[in-house]
């Protein structure tokens, strides 16, 4: 195996002091709220305790996303503002999906499926989601990926030729500067380009990012021009509520789509955010209208500090049933559980098959009507 070299040193997200005229997104980030006491009075929580929460699970809310909060306790507030339940409810695991600590696999790599690998390239986000699966490490400056770890991740991908799909994740990869991000994307692209299938198609790169939702100003013409050099490249983003669809987020998604980048959306089903049919319908229909394909609805992972967001599987299935048949199939995502213990994503769609044998399949459609499909004779 040829030695892998990263083309540019990977460091923490750039400081505002690196440039004399920082772009708008860095200015917005520089004004982020990191302490509950900094919140505007109308949404500030009285009493103590939240400072203890942010000592364990850091807080970071930039002014753009904070401005989407309409009132205390709404869907945006619940995703962004710490709650005492994060430290008073002991249910769950810090790493329920068992992403870390696998022998022989670098710290930044999760290799769960034969042909796919997750590559953590940042542990910073434009807004620290209170329901985050990786809240155990997001925002921890001691866990920011360094250049040696990035190199080890690239070497691992290079030495496993069955990997044809690399997902750059975090934190948020788009918190890196264009230059630092390109150094990683181009290195992965060089590896994937050599892994052609029988049709001559190279392996693919995916970027998991919530930036189009939480800091759409980060999606610039320069970023799009850089990313489109490395097709096939896809972006999966993370809209959870219709109020996150704004003129700014619409513009960001349109810019990415115009650069030829397909965009998928992964929503997490969250109590107090989107746990009803009407909200989820409005969200997915709004997404498909701005060229973002609803991809998954996740049942919330059993993460420590997140139990107050979780719903029952039955509630998730009822919401799914309220989508299928009532809106365009293009807008219907797959309902999944990311199986604890590293079992991967398992679809949990309602059972529309009532009976199945060699003669026929008895189906119940979205209206509850029964239909019979004759089996092909063997």
N, C-alpha and C positions, 0 to 999 in steps of 0.2 A: 504493500500500500504506500502510495506517495504521501509524503508529509503534507498535512494541511496547514496552510498559513492564512491567518486572518489579515485582511488588507488594511485594516485601520484599528487602532486601539479602541476597545470598548470600555467606556467609563459610565459613571452615573449620569442621569439627565443633565444637560448643560446648564450652567449657572447663567443668570442674567448678565453677569459681569463679563462674559466672554465676548459680547458684541456691543458696539457703541449704539446701535439701533436695533434692539431685539424685536423680533416679529410679534404681532399681536398676541399670539397664543402664549408666548413666554411672559408677556406683561400680565395677562390674565392669571396665569399660574402663580406669579409672584405675589398676588393679592389673595391667595387661598387662605381659608380659615382652617386652623389646625387645633383650636381649643374651643370647647363649648362656650366659654365665657366671651368669645369673640363674636358669637352669633347676634344678629339683630334682636332687639328686645322683644319684638312681637312673636318670635319663634324660639326664644331662649327658654330653657327648662329651669324652673325654680328648684331650689334644693341642691344638695350635693350628690356626689357619686359618679357623675359623668367623667370627671377628671381621672378617676381610677380606671374607668373603661378605656379611655384613650391611652393610658399608660400601657395597657395590655394590647389593645387593638387600635392603632393610630387612626387619627381623623384627618381628612384632607378634603375640603370642599371648595372648588374654585367659584368665583363670582358668577360665571355664566350659569352653572348648574344650580347654584344657590338661588338664582333669580327665577328658576322654574317652580320653586315652592310657592304655593298660593296660600297655604295656611298650615299651622302646626298639625302634624299627624296625617297629612295627605300622602299620596303615593310617592312623591318625590322626597318629601321630608323623611319618610320611613326608610328610604334607601340610603340616605346621605348622613343623617344625624344619629349619633350614638344613642343607645338605650341601655338602661341598667340591666335589662334581661341578658345582655351579652355576657355578663360576668356572674349573674345570680342564678342562671339556669345552667346546671352542670351537664346536661344531656349532650351526647355527641362525642365525636373524636376530632382532634386537631387535623388529622389527615385521613378522613374516612375512605378516600379512594386509593389509599396506599400508593401515592405517587413517588414517594421518596424512599431512599435507603435500600435500593435493590443492588445486590452484589454484582459487580462487573459493569454497571451502568453509571455513567457520569452523573454528577449531582443535578445538572440542568436538563437531563433527558428523562422522559417517561416513554418506555417502549412497550406498549400493551398489546398492540396488534402487529402481525407480521410485516405489513407493508407501510405502517405509519409510525411516526415518532413525534412526540411533543417536545419542543425545545424552548425552555424558559430563557429569555434574553433580557428581561428587565423585571424588577420588583416594585416599580413605581407606577402610579396611575394618576390621572387627572382628577379623579374623585375616588375615595376609598369606599366602595360599596359595603354596607353593613352586612350583607348576606354573602360575602365573598367566600368561595370554597377554599381559597388560599389565604384567608385573613391571618393565618398563623405567621405569615412571612411578608406580606405586602406592606411596604413602607418601612421595613427594617433595614436601616443603612448597612448593617453587618451582613445582609444577605443579598446585596446587589451583585449580580453576576459580574465577574471580572474577566479580563482578557484570557487568562489561563483556562478558566472554566469554559469560556466560549470556544476556545481552541479544542479542548477535550471533547466538547459536544460535537463539533464539526468532524473531528477524527472518528468519533463513534459512528456518525451517520455515514461517513466515507467508507468505513470498514464493514458496513452491513448493507450489502448490495440489494437486499430485498426491500429496503425502505425506498418508496417512491412517492411518499407524501409526507412533507415536513410541515408541522404546524408551529409557527413562531408565536409564543404566548408570554405570559408574565404573571403579575403586573401587566403592563401594556407596552408592546414593542414600539408603538408610535410616540412614546415618551422620549425615545432616543432622538438625537438630531438626525437629519437626513443623511449626513455623512456616515455616522456610526451605524445607522440602520442599514444603509446600502452596503457597508462592509460585510455585514452578516448575510443579508439577502443575496448578494452577489456570490458569496462563498457557497451558500447552499445551492444556488442556481447552477454553479459550475458542476457540482456533484450530481444534481438531478438531471442536467442536460445530457449526461452520458448514459442515463438509465432509460433508454427508449424501449417502448413496447413493440409488439410486432407490426404496429401501424406507423411506427416512427415517432410516436408521441413521447416527450420527455416526462420525467416525474414532475410533480407539482409542489408549489409552495402555498401555504395558507397563513394568513396573519389573523390572530384573534385579538380584537381591539374593541374597547368601548369608547374610544375617542370620538367617533361620529355622533355619539349620544351626549357625552359629558363635556367635550371640548371640541366642537366641530370646527372651530377656527384653526385647529392644527392641520386640517386637510387643506393644503395649499396647492397651487399649480405646480410648484417646484417638487413637492412630495409626489404628486400624481405622475409628473413627467419621469421621475426616478423609478417609481414602482412599475410603470408600464414597460420598462425595458426588460422585465424579468418574467414575462408570461411563459407558461400558464401560472398566474398568480390570482389567488382568491382572498377575499376578506370575509370573515365572520364577525359580526358585531352583536350588540346586546341591548336592544330596546326592550323595556319591560312595561311601559305604560304610554298611552296615547299622548300625554302631556310632554313626553320627550320628543315628539315629532314637532319640530319648530321650523321656521324659515331657515335658520342656521344649519340645523341637522339635515334638512332636505337639500340645501345647497351642497353640503359636504358629500352626501351620498350621490348626488347627481354628478359631482366632479369625479368621484371614483368610478362610477358607471361609465361616464364619457371617456375615461381612460382605458376602457375595456376590461375593467376589473369586476367580475361577478361578485355580488354581495349577498351573503346569507345572514339570517338573524337567529340567535339562540336566546330565547326568553326563559327566565326562571319563574316558575309559578310561586308567588309570594303572597302570604296572608297580609292583608292591609295594603296591597299594591295592585294586584291584578287577578284576584281570586274570584272572579265572576265572569259569566259568559259575555255580558255586554261590553265590558272593558276589553276582554281578549279579542272579541270580534272587531271592535274599533281599531285596536292596535294592529292586527295582522292585515286588515284591509288597507289601513293607512300605509303600512310598509310596502305592500305590493304595488301601491300607486306611485311610490318613489323608487321603484326598481330594486327593492330589497326583498329577497325571497325568504319568507318565514321557513325556517329549517327545523328547529327543535323547540318544543316546550319541555323543560326539565322539571321533574319533581325536585324540590329543593333538597340539596345534599344534607345528610345528618352531621353537619359541622358543629363543633363546639362553639357556642356563642351565637348560633343562628336558629335555634329551635323555635323561637317565637315567630319566625317567618314561615314555618313549614305548614303544609296542608296535608290532608289525607289523600291517598291514591284515588279513592272514590271521587273526591272533589275534582281531581285532575281529569278523570275519565268523563265526568259530567260536562266539564268545560269543553273537552274535545268533542263530545257528542253534540254540543251546541254550536260547533264550527262546521263539522262535516255535513255537507248537504245544504247548509244555510248560506254559505258564502262560496266564492270560487275555490275550486280545488287547488288552484295555484297559491292561494293564501293560507292553506291548511298545513301547519307544521306537523311533525311526528312527535307524539307524546312519549317521553322516555324517562327511565331511571338510569342514572349512571351508577351501576351496581357497586355497593360498598365492597371494599376489599380488592378493588381493581378488576372487577368483572366486566367492565365495559358497558356500553350503552345498550339497554334492553327496551324495545318498544312495548308499551303497555296500553295500546289502543283497546277500546271496548270490544267485546266479542260479538261481532255481527253474524257469526255463523251459529245457527241454532241446532242444526243437525247435519251430519255428513256421513254418507255411506257410499257404497259402490254404485248406487242408482241415482242419487241426487244430493244436492246441497241445499239445505233450507236456510234462507237468509232473512234477516230483519233489517230494513233500511232505516235511514235517519228519522223517518216519520213513525217508525214502529210497525210498518206494514210488512207482511210476510211474502216472500217471493221464492220460487223454486228454480234452481238451475240444474238441468239434467247433466249427469256425468257422461263423459265420453266412454263408450264401451271398449273394454280392453280386448 
